[in-house]
Amino acid sequence: MAFFIEKLSLTQFRSYTSARLNCDHRPVILTGPNGAGKTNVLEAISLLMPGRGIRRARIAELKNIKASPAEYWAVSSKLNTPFGPTQIGTGQHPDQDGRMIRIDGIDQKSQTPLAEISAIVWLTPQMDGLFLDSPSVRRRFLDRMVSNFNPKHQSHTSKYDKLLRERSSILKTQRAPDPHWLSALETQIAEMGIAIAAARHLFCERLEQAIERLKIDESDFPFPRVEIHGLIDDFLKENPAVDAEEFFKQRLSESRQIDSYTGGAQDGTHKSDFRVYHKGMNMPAENCSTGEQKGLLVKLILGQAALVKAERGFPPLLLLDDIAAHLDARRRDILFETILGLDCQSWMTGTDVENFSGLKDSAQYFSVKNSIISGQN
């Protein structure tokens, strides 16, 4: 089944005062000079799913600096989905530091419903350092992938974080907290944490299978082997989930005193690390060359798109910022062929339209200059 944007509207968003774009199911190519506003379009699309988008910007930062105090940013889209035409709108809430979500004209109480409707996968130049970055950044990358695969995952991680904050507050502010109350809270944390860990492990297993099915030669894009490391994760690998919950709960109970000083929790699935290896070379991704790391990232993203399509019955939107400039002609052709095979509406940006010549009439092309979009269609 198809899943793509038919209409996209931006109002007072980033560098755009107003922009309207009509398109079909084919890949969308946005070309123009650096600073023209191409990435801002991708960022707007990334806000059609839960989270803070490709730049993780604060709500107020998304507003056009030229807008008046009475104006607020907004992004609206008409989506073709397996459930039928769907209108999604999101924007700055005028009364609080948050964003409004509206689906088919109905205001939503949270971002969670977006996960049930949309699936969006992205790769930006800022992600090139993923394998060298902190575990928290890699963990966030993993959880975003899992949420596209399992729409409930995002709400689970949000609830888990909320429970951890509640426990931390109790430990810091109460000299003698009720042990029964604290134990009940830690039971909830352990149950939610193991559910999150199990979802991550299942995703990684299925992701490698999906990458294998892509049949992309390893000489073009290396095959990534993925693992999750952490005390709780290692225990879960060798034991039933119910035993892992008890183990996690015990660790929480034992660390109460130190956690009351340090905050958070010493152990848990919030400490897990997502690790990637070059399978053919049996080498950690962080030790690979820059080109090999880029190839591993591309393979992860394409595998994720294939898995989402297989699991949810429709391909995700693919946002690929400045992707073609970092690949040679052969790799670009392989990338384009794979995207077309997955039936993804892929939004790709670049400075040179010739880098997308391999797509020919299989894509739709737009020019972006000074935050003005023009082109065919």
C-alpha positions as CSV (number, residue, x, y, z in Angstrom):
1,M,0.0,0.0,0.0
2,A,1.2,3.5,-0.8
3,F,2.1,6.1,1.8
4,F,3.1,9.5,0.6
5,I,2.6,13.3,0.9
6,E,0.3,14.8,-1.6
7,K,0.3,18.3,-0.3
8,L,2.7,20.1,2.1
9,S,2.3,23.6,3.5
10,L,4.7,25.6,5.6
11,T,3.7,28.8,7.4
12,Q,6.3,30.9,9.3
13,F,8.5,27.9,9.6
14,R,12.2,28.5,9.8
15,S,13.2,30.5,6.7
16,Y,9.8,30.2,5.1
17,T,7.0,32.8,5.4
18,S,4.8,30.5,3.3
19,A,5.3,27.6,1.0
20,R,3.0,25.1,-0.8
21,L,4.1,22.0,-2.5
22,N,1.9,19.5,-4.5
23,C,3.5,16.1,-5.3
24,D,2.7,12.4,-6.1
25,H,4.1,9.1,-4.9
26,R,7.5,9.4,-6.7
27,P,10.7,10.5,-5.0
28,V,11.0,14.2,-4.5
29,I,14.3,16.0,-5.4
30,L,15.0,19.4,-3.9
31,T,18.0,21.1,-5.4
32,G,19.5,24.5,-4.8
33,P,22.5,26.3,-3.3
34,N,23.5,25.8,0.3
35,G,21.4,27.8,2.7
36,A,18.4,27.9,0.3
37,G,16.0,26.2,2.7
38,K,16.1,22.6,1.4
39,T,16.8,21.0,4.8
40,N,14.1,23.1,6.4
41,V,11.5,21.3,4.2
42,L,12.8,17.9,5.4
43,E,12.7,19.2,9.0
44,A,9.1,20.2,8.6
45,I,8.2,16.7,7.3
46,S,10.0,15.0,10.2
47,L,7.6,16.7,12.5
48,L,4.8,14.6,11.1
49,M,5.9,11.9,13.6
50,P,6.5,12.1,17.3
51,G,9.6,13.8,18.6
52,R,11.6,16.9,17.9
53,G,12.5,16.3,14.2
54,I,15.8,15.9,12.4
55,R,17.5,18.8,14.3
56,R,15.9,18.2,17.7
57,A,15.1,21.9,17.8
58,R,13.0,23.6,20.5
59,I,9.5,24.7,19.5
60,A,10.3,28.4,19.6
61,E,13.4,27.9,17.4
62,L,11.3,26.7,14.5
63,K,9.5,30.1,14.1
64,N,10.5,32.4,11.3
65,I,12.6,35.2,12.9
66,K,10.8,37.6,10.6
67,A,7.3,36.6,11.9
68,S,5.4,39.0,14.2
69,P,4.9,38.1,17.9
70,A,1.3,37.3,17.1
71,E,2.3,34.7,14.4
72,Y,3.2,31.1,15.0
73,W,4.8,28.4,12.8
74,A,2.7,25.6,11.3
75,V,3.2,22.6,9.1
76,S,0.3,21.0,7.3
77,S,0.1,17.9,5.0
78,K,-2.3,15.8,3.2
79,L,-1.1,12.2,3.3
80,N,-2.1,9.3,1.1
81,T,-2.1,6.4,3.7
82,P,-3.4,2.8,3.8
83,F,-6.2,4.1,6.0
84,G,-7.3,6.6,3.3
85,P,-6.5,10.4,2.8
86,T,-5.3,11.9,6.1
87,Q,-4.7,15.5,7.0
88,I,-2.1,16.2,9.6
89,G,-1.3,19.6,11.0
90,T,1.2,20.6,13.7
91,G,2.4,23.9,15.0
92,Q,3.5,26.1,17.8
93,H,1.1,26.2,20.7
94,P,0.3,29.8,21.6
95,D,-0.1,29.2,25.3
96,Q,2.6,26.7,26.2
97,D,6.0,25.4,25.3
98,G,4.7,22.6,23.2
99,R,3.3,21.8,19.8
100,M,-0.3,21.3,18.7
101,I,-1.2,18.2,16.8
102,R,-4.4,18.0,14.6
103,I,-5.4,14.9,12.7
104,D,-8.3,15.2,10.3
105,G,-9.5,18.4,12.0
106,I,-9.4,16.9,15.5
107,D,-7.0,18.2,18.1
108,Q,-4.9,15.5,19.8
109,K,-3.9,15.4,23.4
110,S,-0.4,14.0,22.7
111,Q,1.9,13.2,19.8
112,T,1.3,9.4,20.2
113,P,-1.4,9.2,17.4
114,L,1.2,10.4,14.9
115,A,3.1,7.1,15.4
116,E,0.1,5.1,14.5
117,I,-0.4,6.9,11.1
118,S,3.1,7.9,9.9
119,A,6.5,6.3,9.5
120,I,9.5,8.5,8.6
121,V,13.1,7.5,8.3
122,W,15.9,10.0,7.8
123,L,19.6,10.4,7.2
124,T,21.4,13.7,7.5
125,P,25.0,14.8,7.4
126,Q,24.9,15.4,11.1
127,M,24.4,11.7,11.7
128,D,27.8,10.8,10.1
129,G,29.4,10.9,13.5
130,L,26.8,8.5,15.0
131,F,29.3,5.7,15.7
132,L,31.7,8.0,17.4
133,D,29.0,9.8,19.4
134,S,27.8,9.1,22.9
135,P,25.7,6.0,23.8
136,S,22.7,8.3,24.5
137,V,22.8,9.6,20.8
138,R,23.0,6.0,19.5
139,R,20.2,4.9,21.8
140,R,18.0,7.7,20.6
141,F,18.7,6.7,17.0
142,L,17.8,3.1,17.8
143,D,14.6,4.0,19.6
144,R,13.5,6.2,16.6
145,M,14.0,3.2,14.3
146,V,12.1,0.9,16.7
147,S,9.2,3.4,16.9
148,N,8.8,3.2,13.1
149,F,8.7,-0.6,13.4
150,N,6.5,-0.7,16.6
151,P,4.4,2.5,17.0
152,K,3.8,1.8,20.7
153,H,7.6,2.0,21.5
154,Q,7.7,5.8,21.6
155,S,5.0,5.9,24.3
156,H,6.7,3.2,26.2
157,T,10.0,5.1,26.3
158,S,8.2,8.3,27.4
159,K,6.4,6.5,30.2
160,Y,9.7,4.8,31.3
161,D,11.4,8.2,31.5
162,K,8.5,9.7,33.4
163,L,8.7,6.8,36.0
164,L,12.4,7.2,36.4
165,R,12.0,11.0,37.0
166,E,9.3,10.2,39.6
167,R,11.5,7.7,41.4
168,S,14.4,10.2,41.3
169,S,12.3,12.9,42.8
170,I,11.1,10.7,45.6
171,L,14.6,9.6,46.5
172,K,16.0,13.2,46.5
173,T,13.2,14.9,48.4
174,Q,12.0,12.3,50.9
175,R,14.2,11.3,53.8
176,A,12.2,8.1,54.5
177,P,10.1,7.3,51.5
178,D,7.4,4.6,51.8
179,P,9.1,1.4,50.8
180,H,5.9,-0.2,49.5
181,W,5.2,2.8,47.3
182,L,8.8,2.9,46.1
183,S,8.8,-0.9,45.4
184,A,5.6,-0.6,43.4
185,L,7.1,2.2,41.3
186,E,10.3,0.2,40.7
187,T,8.1,-2.7,39.6
188,Q,6.5,-0.5,36.9
189,I,10.0,0.7,35.8
190,A,11.3,-2.8,35.5
191,E,8.2,-4.0,33.6
192,M,8.4,-1.1,31.2
193,G,12.1,-1.3,30.9
194,I,12.1,-5.0,29.9
195,A,9.3,-4.3,27.4
196,I,11.5,-1.6,25.8
197,A,14.6,-3.9,25.8
198,A,12.7,-6.8,24.3
199,A,11.3,-4.5,21.5
200,R,14.9,-3.2,20.8
201,H,16.3,-6.7,20.6
202,L,13.5,-8.0,18.3
203,F,13.9,-5.0,16.0
204,C,17.7,-5.6,15.7
205,E,17.1,-9.2,14.8
206,R,14.5,-8.4,12.2
207,L,16.6,-5.5,10.9
208,E,19.5,-7.7,10.0
209,Q,17.1,-10.1,8.2
210,A,15.6,-7.2,6.3
211,I,19.1,-5.9,5.2
212,E,20.0,-9.4,4.0
213,R,16.9,-9.4,1.8
214,L,17.9,-6.1,0.1
215,K,20.6,-8.1,-1.7
216,I,22.9,-5.2,-2.0
217,D,26.5,-6.3,-2.6
218,E,28.8,-5.8,0.4
219,S,31.4,-4.2,-1.9
220,D,29.0,-1.4,-2.5
221,F,27.5,-0.9,0.9
222,P,29.0,-3.0,3.8
223,F,26.7,-5.2,5.8
224,P,26.1,-4.0,9.4
225,R,25.9,-6.3,12.3
226,V,24.0,-4.7,15.2
227,E,24.1,-5.4,18.9
228,I,22.7,-3.9,22.1
229,H,25.0,-3.9,25.2
230,G,24.1,-3.2,28.8
231,L,23.7,-4.9,32.1
232,I,19.9,-5.4,31.7
233,D,20.2,-6.3,28.0
234,D,22.9,-8.9,28.7
235,F,20.8,-10.6,31.4
236,L,17.7,-10.6,29.1
237,K,19.6,-12.3,26.3
238,E,20.2,-15.3,28.6
239,N,17.0,-15.4,30.7
240,P,13.2,-15.2,30.4
241,A,11.6,-11.7,30.5
242,V,10.0,-12.4,33.9
243,D,13.3,-13.2,35.4
244,A,14.8,-10.1,33.8
245,E,12.1,-7.9,35.4
246,E,13.0,-9.3,38.8
247,F,16.7,-8.8,38.2
248,F,16.1,-5.2,37.1
249,K,13.8,-4.5,40.1
250,Q,16.5,-5.9,42.4
251,R,19.1,-3.6,40.9
252,L,16.9,-0.6,41.4
253,S,16.2,-1.6,45.0
254,E,20.0,-2.0,45.7
255,S,20.9,1.3,44.2
256,R,18.4,3.5,46.0
257,Q,21.0,5.1,48.3
258,I,23.5,6.0,45.5
259,D,20.7,7.1,43.2
260,S,19.4,9.5,45.8
261,Y,22.7,11.4,45.5
262,T,23.4,11.0,41.7
263,G,19.8,11.1,40.4
264,G,18.3,8.8,37.8
265,A,19.1,5.1,38.2
266,Q,22.5,3.4,38.1
267,D,21.2,0.6,35.9
268,G,18.5,0.2,33.4
269,T,17.6,0.2,29.7
270,H,18.3,4.0,29.7
271,K,22.0,2.9,29.9
272,S,21.9,0.6,26.9
273,D,24.3,1.1,24.0
274,F,23.5,0.4,20.4
275,R,26.6,-0.9,18.6
276,V,27.2,-1.4,14.9
277,Y,29.9,-3.6,13.4
278,H,31.2,-4.0,9.8
279,K,30.2,-7.7,9.5
280,G,32.6,-8.5,6.6
281,M,35.6,-7.1,8.5
282,N,34.4,-8.0,12.0
283,M,35.3,-4.5,13.0
284,P,33.4,-1.9,15.2
285,A,31.9,0.8,13.0
286,E,33.8,3.5,14.9
287,N,37.1,2.0,13.7
288,C,36.0,1.9,10.0
289,S,36.9,4.5,7.4
290,T,34.6,7.5,6.8
291,G,33.3,6.0,3.6
292,E,32.6,2.6,5.2
293,Q,30.8,4.3,8.1
294,K,28.6,6.2,5.5
295,G,27.9,2.9,3.7
296,L,26.9,1.2,7.0
297,L,24.5,4.1,7.8
298,V,22.9,4.0,4.3
299,K,22.5,0.2,4.7
300,L,20.9,0.6,8.1
301,I,18.4,3.2,6.8
302,L,17.4,1.2,3.8
303,G,17.1,-1.9,5.9
304,Q,14.9,0.0,8.3
305,A,12.6,1.2,5.4
306,A,12.3,-2.4,4.1
307,L,11.4,-3.7,7.6
308,V,8.8,-1.0,8.2
309,K,7.2,-1.9,4.8
310,A,7.2,-5.6,5.6
311,E,5.9,-5.1,9.2
312,R,3.4,-2.3,8.8
313,G,2.3,-2.9,5.2
314,F,3.5,0.4,3.8
315,P,6.9,2.0,3.1
316,P,8.0,4.9,5.2
317,L,8.8,8.4,4.0
318,L,12.6,8.6,3.4
319,L,14.3,11.9,4.2
320,L,17.9,11.9,2.7
321,D,19.6,15.2,3.2
322,D,22.6,15.9,0.8
323,I,22.9,12.2,0.2
324,A,24.0,12.1,-3.5
325,A,27.1,14.3,-3.1
326,H,28.7,11.7,-0.8
327,L,28.3,8.7,-3.1
328,D,29.9,7.8,-6.3
329,A,27.8,7.2,-9.4
330,R,27.5,3.4,-8.9
331,R,26.4,3.8,-5.3
332,R,23.9,6.5,-6.2
333,D,22.3,4.2,-8.8
334,I,22.1,1.4,-6.3
335,L,20.5,3.7,-3.8
336,F,18.0,5.0,-6.3
337,E,17.2,1.5,-7.5
338,T,16.6,0.3,-3.9
339,I,14.4,3.3,-3.1
340,L,12.2,2.7,-6.2
341,G,12.0,-1.0,-5.4
342,L,10.7,-0.2,-1.9
343,D,8.1,2.3,-3.4
344,C,9.3,4.9,-0.9
345,Q,8.5,8.6,-1.5
346,S,12.0,9.7,-0.7
347,W,12.7,13.4,-0.2
348,M,16.3,14.0,-1.3
349,T,18.3,17.3,-1.3
350,G,21.4,18.4,-3.1
351,T,23.1,21.3,-4.8
352,D,23.5,19.7,-8.2
353,V,20.5,18.2,-10.0
354,E,22.9,16.1,-12.2
355,N,23.6,13.9,-9.2
356,F,20.0,12.7,-9.5
357,S,20.1,12.0,-13.2
358,G,19.9,8.3,-12.6
359,L,16.3,8.7,-11.4
360,K,15.3,10.3,-14.7
361,D,11.4,10.5,-15.0
362,S,11.0,8.3,-11.9
363,A,11.3,11.3,-9.7
364,Q,9.8,14.8,-9.4
365,Y,12.2,17.8,-9.3
366,F,11.9,21.1,-7.5
367,S,14.2,24.0,-7.2
368,V,14.7,25.9,-3.9
369,K,16.2,29.4,-3.8
370,N,15.9,31.9,-1.0
371,S,13.2,29.7,0.6
372,I,11.1,29.8,-2.6
373,I,10.1,26.5,-4.1
374,S,9.5,26.2,-7.8
375,G,9.5,23.3,-10.3
376,Q,7.4,20.8,-12.2
377,N,4.2,19.1,-11.2
